Amino acid sequence: MNLADTVENSGKTEDSSTPPAEEKNATERDPHAVFGKVDSAGEAVRAATQSRYGFKRVLATLRGWWREDVVGTVEQSAVIEKRRAECALSERYLFMTAMSAGIAVLGLLLSSPAVVIGAMLLSPLMDPIMGLGFALAIGDYQWLKKSARSLFWGTIIAVGLTAALVYFSPIQTITPEIAARTQPNLFDLFVALFSALAGAYAMIRGREGTIVGVAIATALMPPLATVGFGLATWNWTVFSGALLLYITNLITIALTALAMARLYGFESSLSARNSLFQNIAVATVFVALAVPLALSLQQIAFQTNSQRIIRAEIEEAYAGSVDIAQLDVDFRADPVLATATVYTPSPKVSAETEIEAALITRLGRPIEFSLREFGVDSGASAAQQAALSAARANEEAAAQQRAETLATRLALVAGVDEDDVTVDRTRRRATVRARELEGATLAAYRVLEMRIARTEPEWVIELLPPAGDLPDSIPFGEEGPTLEGAQALAVIEWAANRTGLPIVLEGREEDATRAAELLGQRGVNVTVQSSSGPVRAKWGGG
């Protein structure tokens, strides 16, 4: 076989790699098709490569801009020197902290937002807290200890002063300004976070005027003043809630300052390992704070949604022909207690049961629902009857609110829970048994009762004291008990009537007998034991 035959035979031979006839014909018609496909694939690869390298170039450009035009323009030594100086424990710092605390607690007691804002502006607590963050960022532990010491003494002075002011104040009511700082949630953490970002930026870039707004936003002093209020009144709910808010603000501001100092490239003496450990610790602390605050926010959302659902169910039960005059929900009770006052032209006997069943289903938890229903005509006098019903409902609600406020005040002065206060709205009588308070005499308990009684002249107030020591002596003169003796007899009479215990008088028989007659005229069970010396009183009955 010659070469020509071989070529001819090989052209006739077909195997699996031979392209189909259509593709072959296409190739023959366009000899550049195959090369075109290869070129397209290559262009796609080159485009992807260029895109990847282009993105890296953008990042490199941004890094260079940040290092040169942002970080490079910050005078780190000047910033650190100024921040370190502001963290010193000085007379000015302690004085301004005390003044800010005093203004804050008075603003809280008066429920005056303007006064509270004034206290925020005066508070110097932001400086040592920011100092903590910067000191952690650069690894300066001497500065860290200096800032922590200033913050510690500032906190102690603020809490101590506010507690003393509240303790000696005749007003110890939980005002809206106080209540607003006893239930922190996740939103408070974000407020502190964004405020700290602004504050740290202002300190680094020299925008000191911004600090005024940051001081108002973070509000470090009002929570501390509320802590002092809770301490003075022995109210754990107020104390713990305000303390959590203060700690949240403190930690968030310090850690945010740390992050901003790192972002602006402040030189650090920390090793890479220590920096990594610090980053992990910061993330852990934020998560630890966020979890309880998120749960608190969830509880607030549940309460808001529950009130909306309760109103919707009431309106649905009456097919919309109802006006809800009052709705009170106690979420602290177990089960939840809800009381509604409504007036409607279509009274419905089964409304209370139907609404309660619907609420249990929709809320997914036990609830006790109480309904006060006032019927009104649908004719021409409907408006008048509705007005009368509304007036009765408002009067009832006001009386209920007044009784609750009185119970709260009595619980505070007696050092007990509100559940331990007995309030009889029908007879207008309120009674509470006080627990033994350190350093409190029977005369002090009597003064506390008299203070509350003066604010509620239409009520009978009874503060039942523990059977503490009676007055040491009852001085007598020629014409009877002296002024001091009369005061002692008044305390003895009050204590005996409140406790129901008998009194034993010892001393010179003539004076003891005269004292017994005076006490007996006021309903006190008295026994006289003659002896020498001035008249003294002690508890009888063993």
WOTAMO-V685503 format. One record per backbone hydrogen bond with DSSP energy under -1.0 kcal/mol. NH is the residue of the N-H (numbers start at 1). CO is the residue of the C=O. If there is no record, write none. Layout:
nh=(NH/NH)
co=(CO/CO)
This chain:
nh=(6/7/8/9/10/11/12/13/18/24/25/26/27/28/29/30/33/36/37/38/39/40/41/42/43/44/45/46/47/48/49/50/51/52/53/54/55/56/57/58/59/60/61/62/63/64/65/66/67/68/69/71/72/74/76/79/80/81/82/83/84/85/86/88/90/94/95/96/97/98/99/100/101/102/103/104/105/106/107/108/109/110/112/116/117/118/119/120/121/122/123/127/129/130/131/132/133/134/135/136/137/138/139/140/141/144/145/146/147/148/149/150/151/152/153/154/155/156/157/158/159/160/161/162/163/164/165/166/167/168/175/179/180/181/182/186/189/190/191/192/193/194/195/196/197/198/199/200/201/202/203/204/205/207/208/210/211/212/214/215/216/217/218/219/224/225/226/227/228/229/230/231/232/233/235/239/240/241/242/243/244/245/246/247/248/249/250/251/252/253/254/255/256/257/258/259/260/261/262/263/264/265/266/269/275/276/277/278/279/280/281/282/283/284/285/286/287/288/289/290/291/293/294/295/296/297/298/299/300/301/302/303/304/305/306/307/308/309/310/311/312/313/314/315/316/317/318/319/320/321/322/323/325/326/328/330/336/337/338/339/340/341/342/343/344/351/354/355/356/357/358/359/360/361/362/363/364/368/370/372/374/376/382/385/386/387/388/389/390/391/392/393/394/395/396/397/398/399/400/401/402/403/404/405/406/407/408/409/410/411/412/413/414/415/416/420/421/422/424/429/430/431/432/434/435/440/445/446/447/448/449/450/451/452/453/454/455/459/460/462/464/468/474/477/482/486/487/488/489/490/491/492/493/494/495/496/497/498/499/500/503/504/505/506/507/508/512/513/514/515/516/517/518/519/520/521/523/524/527/529/531/536/538/540)
co=(2/3/4/5/6/7/8/9/15/20/21/22/23/24/25/26/30/32/33/34/35/36/37/38/39/40/41/42/43/44/45/46/47/48/49/50/51/52/53/54/55/56/57/58/59/60/61/62/63/64/65/66/67/71/74/75/76/77/78/79/80/81/82/85/88/90/91/92/93/94/95/96/97/98/99/100/101/102/103/104/105/106/107/112/113/114/115/116/117/118/119/124/125/126/127/128/129/130/131/132/133/134/135/135/139/140/141/142/143/144/145/146/147/148/149/150/151/152/153/154/155/156/157/158/159/160/161/162/163/164/173/175/176/178/179/293/185/186/187/188/189/190/191/192/193/194/195/196/197/198/199/200/201/202/206/207/208/209/210/211/212/213/214/215/220/221/222/223/224/225/226/227/228/229/230/235/236/237/238/239/240/241/242/243/244/245/246/247/248/249/250/251/252/253/254/255/256/257/258/259/260/262/261/138/271/272/273/274/275/276/277/278/279/280/281/282/283/284/285/286/287/289/290/291/292/293/294/295/296/297/298/299/300/301/302/303/304/305/306/307/308/309/310/311/312/313/314/316/315/318/320/343/341/341/339/337/366/330/368/328/370/326/372/323/374/348/350/351/352/353/354/355/356/357/358/359/360/336/338/340/342/344/379/381/382/383/384/385/386/387/388/389/390/391/392/393/394/395/396/397/398/399/400/401/402/403/404/405/406/407/408/409/410/411/411/417/418/431/429/424/460/422/462/464/414/437/441/442/443/444/445/446/447/448/449/450/451/456/428/430/432/466/535/480/475/482/483/484/485/486/487/488/489/490/491/492/493/494/495/496/525/538/527/536/529/533/508/509/510/511/512/513/514/515/516/517/520/519/503/505/507/506/504/502)
